[in-house]
Amino acid sequence: MKFDNFKLVNINNQQIIEIDYFGEVFDLHNAAEFLRIDYVIKTSMLILLWRYYFDEKNIIPFQMRFEGVTYFEVFPRDREMPKEEDDCLEEIIYDEKMEFKFMGGMKIIVEADKVSFEKTG
């Protein structure tokens, strides 16, 4: 998978929770809220929509867009976890596929030709 305009930040083999977008680091665990998944079948495009909180007054929407999706799977949330944990990223795991694990237990696994980060607001 080609990372079009960002990279994952991996510090001392800790869990990956940050991305670097042209030198601007986004902490997806502590400052982002996951909103929804959009999948367009005809174009094999997956979009993960988020809201990022720089502070209480400076909030921007952003998306991670996967193009040429060849594999896409969502694993359900853990019923034992509070619903408030569903929008909080636990970590990103990247091998050939990109896996997003959320505190509420949900996992999203994607394999695609390309992924990009885009501020949408």
Accessible surface in RSA format (square Angstrom, percent):
REM  Atomic radii and reference values for relative SASA: ProtOr
REM  Chains: A
REM  Algorithm: Lee & Richards
REM  Probe-radius: 1.40
REM  Slices: 20
REM RES _ NUM      All-atoms   Total-Side   Main-Chain    Non-polar    All polar
REM                ABS   REL    ABS   REL    ABS   REL    ABS   REL    ABS   REL
RES MET A   1    54.42  28.2   0.21   0.1  54.20 129.0   4.57   3.9  49.85  66.0
RES LYS A   2   124.19  60.6 115.01  70.6   9.18  21.9  86.64  78.0  37.54  40.0
RES PHE A   3    51.68  25.9  31.21  19.3  20.47  53.3  31.21  18.9  20.47  58.6
RES ASP A   4    61.65  43.2  37.58  37.4  24.07  56.9   0.28   0.7  61.37  61.2
RES ASN A   5    33.76  23.3  22.92  22.1  10.84  26.1  17.24  41.5  16.52  16.0
RES PHE A   6    12.86   6.4   0.00   0.0  12.86  33.5   5.64   3.4   7.23  20.7
RES LYS A   7   128.25  62.6 127.36  78.1   0.89   2.1  71.83  64.7  56.42  60.1
RES LEU A   8    33.04  18.4  13.27   9.5  19.77  49.7  13.27   9.3  19.77  53.2
RES VAL A   9    31.45  20.7  24.70  22.4   6.75  16.3  28.11  24.4   3.33   9.0
RES ASN A  10    87.09  60.1  56.52  54.6  30.57  73.6  18.97  45.7  68.12  65.8
RES ILE A  11    91.86  52.3  86.39  64.4   5.47  13.2  89.33  64.3   2.52   6.8
RES ASN A  12   128.76  88.8  96.58  93.3  32.19  77.5  30.87  74.3  97.89  94.6
RES ASN A  13   143.97  99.3 111.58 107.8  32.39  78.0  28.89  69.5 115.08 111.2
RES GLN A  14   116.80  65.3 103.87  75.9  12.93  30.8  33.76  71.9  83.03  63.0
RES GLN A  15   100.04  55.9  80.55  58.9  19.49  46.4  33.12  70.5  66.92  50.8
RES ILE A  16    22.46  12.8  21.59  16.1   0.86   2.1  21.59  15.5   0.86   2.3
RES ILE A  17    38.11  21.7  37.36  27.8   0.74   1.8  37.36  26.9   0.74   2.0
RES GLU A  18    40.65  23.3  40.54  30.7   0.10   0.2   4.77   9.2  35.87  29.3
RES ILE A  19     0.00   0.0   0.00   0.0   0.00   0.0   0.00   0.0   0.00   0.0
RES ASP A  20    25.73  18.0  24.37  24.3   1.36   3.2   0.03   0.1  25.69  25.6
RES TYR A  21    40.40  18.9  39.71  22.6   0.68   1.8  10.08   7.6  30.31  37.4
RES PHE A  22   156.96  78.5 115.77  71.7  41.19 107.2 129.47  78.5  27.48  78.7
RES GLY A  23    63.05  77.7   0.00   N/A  63.05  77.7  31.90  87.6  31.14  69.7
RES GLU A  24    62.25  35.7  56.27  42.6   5.98  14.2  34.34  66.4  27.91  22.8
RES VAL A  25    75.01  49.4  53.62  48.5  21.38  51.5  53.62  46.6  21.38  58.0
RES PHE A  26     0.00   0.0   0.00   0.0   0.00   0.0   0.00   0.0   0.00   0.0
RES ASP A  27    26.99  18.9  26.80  26.7   0.19   0.5  12.52  29.5  14.47  14.4
RES LEU A  28     0.00   0.0   0.00   0.0   0.00   0.0   0.00   0.0   0.00   0.0
RES HIS A  29    52.86  28.9  46.82  32.5   6.04  15.5  19.45  20.0  33.42  38.9
RES ASN A  30   109.88  75.8  72.84  70.4  37.05  89.2  28.40  68.4  81.48  78.8
RES ALA A  31    22.46  20.7  16.92  26.1   5.54  12.6  22.46  31.6   0.00   0.0
RES ALA A  32    10.98  10.1   0.00   0.0  10.98  25.0   0.65   0.9  10.33  27.4
RES GLU A  33    42.71  24.5  41.85  31.7   0.86   2.0  11.66  22.6  31.05  25.3
RES PHE A  34    17.08   8.5  10.37   6.4   6.71  17.5  10.37   6.3   6.71  19.2
RES LEU A  35    73.30  40.8  42.87  30.7  30.43  76.5  44.99  31.6  28.31  76.2
RES ARG A  36   133.19  55.9 127.98  65.2   5.21  12.4  48.36  66.1  84.82  51.4
RES ILE A  37    53.66  30.5  31.12  23.2  22.55  54.3  31.12  22.4  22.55  61.2
RES ASP A  38    48.00  33.6  44.78  44.6   3.22   7.6  14.94  35.2  33.06  33.0
RES TYR A  39    83.96  39.2  53.53  30.5  30.43  79.2  33.79  25.4  50.17  61.8
RES VAL A  40    65.03  42.8  61.65  55.8   3.38   8.2  65.03  56.5   0.00   0.0
RES ILE A  41   139.33  79.3 127.54  95.0  11.79  28.4 127.54  91.8  11.79  32.0
RES LYS A  42   199.78  97.5 161.54  99.1  38.24  91.1 113.09 101.8  86.70  92.3
RES THR A  43    81.07  57.7  58.25  59.1  22.81  54.4  65.73  88.3  15.34  23.2
RES SER A  44    36.83  31.1  36.83  49.2   0.00   0.0   8.18  17.4  28.65  40.1
RES MET A  45    37.46  19.4  37.45  24.8   0.01   0.0  37.32  31.7   0.15   0.2
RES LEU A  46     0.00   0.0   0.00   0.0   0.00   0.0   0.00   0.0   0.00   0.0
RES ILE A  47    25.61  14.6  25.61  19.1   0.00   0.0  25.61  18.4   0.00   0.0
RES LEU A  48     0.00   0.0   0.00   0.0   0.00   0.0   0.00   0.0   0.00   0.0
RES LEU A  49    25.97  14.5  25.97  18.6   0.00   0.0  25.97  18.2   0.00   0.0
RES TRP A  50     0.71   0.3   0.00   0.0   0.71   1.7   0.00   0.0   0.71   1.1
RES ARG A  51    86.41  36.3  86.41  44.1   0.00   0.0   8.80  12.0  77.61  47.0
RES TYR A  52    14.16   6.6  14.16   8.1   0.00   0.0   1.31   1.0  12.85  15.8
RES TYR A  53    78.76  36.8  71.87  40.9   6.89  17.9  55.03  41.4  23.74  29.3
RES PHE A  54    80.48  40.3  47.61  29.5  32.87  85.5  51.19  31.0  29.29  83.8
RES ASP A  55    82.54  57.8  69.89  69.6  12.65  29.9  45.34 106.7  37.20  37.1
RES GLU A  56   164.58  94.5 142.02 107.4  22.55  53.7  59.26 114.6 105.32  86.0
RES LYS A  57   199.67  97.4 164.30 100.8  35.38  84.2 112.93 101.7  86.74  92.4
RES ASN A  58    73.03  50.4  69.88  67.5   3.15   7.6  15.77  38.0  57.26  55.3
RES ILE A  59    69.48  39.5  44.80  33.4  24.68  59.5  44.80  32.3  24.68  67.0
RES ILE A  60    28.95  16.5  28.91  21.5   0.04   0.1  28.95  20.8   0.00   0.0
RES PRO A  61    53.19  38.8  53.19  48.5   0.00   0.0  53.19  43.9   0.00   0.0
RES PHE A  62     0.13   0.1   0.00   0.0   0.13   0.3   0.00   0.0   0.13   0.4
RES GLN A  63    18.45  10.3  18.45  13.5   0.00   0.0   0.00   0.0  18.45  14.0
RES MET A  64     0.00   0.0   0.00   0.0   0.00   0.0   0.00   0.0   0.00   0.0
RES ARG A  65    59.06  24.8  58.63  29.9   0.42   1.0   1.60   2.2  57.45  34.8
RES PHE A  66     0.00   0.0   0.00   0.0   0.00   0.0   0.00   0.0   0.00   0.0
RES GLU A  67    59.73  34.3  59.51  45.0   0.23   0.5  16.04  31.0  43.70  35.7
RES GLY A  68    23.18  28.6   0.00   N/A  23.18  28.6  19.04  52.2   4.14   9.3
RES VAL A  69    14.41   9.5   2.19   2.0  12.22  29.5   2.19   1.9  12.22  33.2
RES THR A  70   101.81  72.4  63.35  64.2  38.46  91.7  67.71  90.9  34.11  51.6
RES TYR A  71    80.41  37.5  74.98  42.7   5.43  14.1  61.77  46.4  18.64  23.0
RES PHE A  72    64.07  32.1  36.23  22.4  27.83  72.4  36.23  22.0  27.83  79.7
RES GLU A  73    62.62  35.9  57.58  43.6   5.03  12.0  23.07  44.6  39.54  32.3
RES VAL A  74    63.99  42.1  38.55  34.9  25.44  61.3  38.55  33.5  25.44  69.0
RES PHE A  75    69.58  34.8  69.41  43.0   0.17   0.4  69.58  42.2   0.00   0.0
RES PRO A  76   111.36  81.2  93.55  85.3  17.81  64.7 102.79  84.9   8.57  53.3
RES ARG A  77    60.05  25.2  47.77  24.4  12.28  29.2  36.52  49.9  23.53  14.3
RES ASP A  78    63.12  44.2  54.65  54.4   8.46  20.0  21.37  50.3  41.75  41.6
RES ARG A  79   219.17  92.0 192.84  98.3  26.33  62.7  65.34  89.3 153.83  93.2
RES GLU A  80   158.20  90.8 127.41  96.4  30.78  73.3  52.67 101.9 105.53  86.2
RES MET A  81    65.61  34.0  60.03  39.7   5.57  13.3  30.27  25.7  35.34  46.8
RES PRO A  82    70.41  51.3  57.79  52.7  12.62  45.9  70.05  57.8   0.36   2.2
RES LYS A  83   141.90  69.2 130.35  80.0  11.55  27.5  88.17  79.4  53.73  57.2
RES GLU A  84   141.15  81.0 117.80  89.1  23.36  55.6  75.76 146.5  65.39  53.4
RES GLU A  85    54.41  31.2  54.37  41.1   0.04   0.1   3.09   6.0  51.32  41.9
RES ASP A  86    30.06  21.1  28.29  28.2   1.77   4.2  21.97  51.7   8.08   8.1
RES ASP A  87    47.75  33.4  46.01  45.8   1.73   4.1  15.41  36.3  32.34  32.3
RES CYS A  88    27.29  20.6  26.91  30.0   0.38   0.9  10.82  27.4  16.47  17.8
RES LEU A  89     0.05   0.0   0.00   0.0   0.05   0.1   0.00   0.0   0.05   0.1
RES GLU A  90    54.35  31.2  52.47  39.7   1.87   4.5   7.50  14.5  46.85  38.2
RES GLU A  91    22.35  12.8  22.35  16.9   0.00   0.0   0.00   0.0  22.35  18.2
RES ILE A  92     2.08   1.2   0.00   0.0   2.08   5.0   0.00   0.0   2.08   5.6
RES ILE A  93    71.47  40.7  68.62  51.1   2.85   6.9  71.20  51.3   0.27   0.7
RES TYR A  94    78.71  36.7  50.80  28.9  27.92  72.6  39.97  30.0  38.75  47.8
RES ASP A  95   113.52  79.5 102.02 101.5  11.50  27.2  31.82  74.9  81.70  81.5
RES GLU A  96   130.44  74.9 123.31  93.3   7.14  17.0  48.03  92.9  82.41  67.3
RES LYS A  97    79.56  38.8  75.81  46.5   3.75   8.9  22.59  20.3  56.97  60.7
RES MET A  98     0.00   0.0   0.00   0.0   0.00   0.0   0.00   0.0   0.00   0.0
RES GLU A  99    31.10  17.9  31.10  23.5   0.00   0.0   3.99   7.7  27.11  22.1
RES PHE A 100     0.00   0.0   0.00   0.0   0.00   0.0   0.00   0.0   0.00   0.0
RES LYS A 101    56.70  27.7  56.70  34.8   0.00   0.0  16.70  15.0  40.00  42.6
RES PHE A 102     2.28   1.1   0.00   0.0   2.28   5.9   0.00   0.0   2.28   6.5
RES MET A 103    63.91  33.1  56.17  37.2   7.74  18.4  55.34  47.1   8.57  11.4
RES GLY A 104     0.00   0.0   0.00   N/A   0.00   0.0   0.00   0.0   0.00   0.0
RES GLY A 105    33.10  40.8   0.00   N/A  33.10  40.8  20.84  57.2  12.26  27.4
RES MET A 106    31.70  16.4  31.48  20.8   0.21   0.5   8.76   7.4  22.93  30.4
RES LYS A 107    62.08  30.3  62.08  38.1   0.00   0.0  16.27  14.6  45.81  48.8
RES ILE A 108     0.00   0.0   0.00   0.0   0.00   0.0   0.00   0.0   0.00   0.0
RES ILE A 109    23.58  13.4  23.58  17.6   0.00   0.0  23.58  17.0   0.00   0.0
RES VAL A 110     0.00   0.0   0.00   0.0   0.00   0.0   0.00   0.0   0.00   0.0
RES GLU A 111    52.68  30.2  52.68  39.9   0.00   0.0   7.14  13.8  45.54  37.2
RES ALA A 112     6.55   6.0   0.00   0.0   6.55  14.9   1.45   2.0   5.11  13.5
RES ASP A 113    97.39  68.2  83.71  83.3  13.69  32.4  31.46  74.1  65.93  65.8
RES LYS A 114    63.43  30.9  63.43  38.9   0.00   0.0  21.06  19.0  42.37  45.1
RES VAL A 115     0.00   0.0   0.00   0.0   0.00   0.0   0.00   0.0   0.00   0.0
RES SER A 116     5.46   4.6   5.36   7.2   0.10   0.2   3.96   8.4   1.50   2.1
RES PHE A 117     0.26   0.1   0.00   0.0   0.26   0.7   0.00   0.0   0.26   0.8
RES GLU A 118    46.50  26.7  44.54  33.7   1.96   4.7  24.48  47.4  22.02  18.0
RES LYS A 119    88.17  43.0  63.53  39.0  24.64  58.7  31.56  28.4  56.61  60.3
RES THR A 120    65.61  46.7  28.55  28.9  37.06  88.3  33.76  45.3  31.85  48.1
RES GLY A 121    81.65 100.7   0.00   N/A  81.65 100.7  49.00 134.5  32.64  73.1
END  Absolute sums over single chains surface
CHAIN  1 A     7115.1       5755.7       1359.4       3541.2       3573.9
END  Absolute sums over all chains
TOTAL          7115.1       5755.7       1359.4       3541.2       3573.9
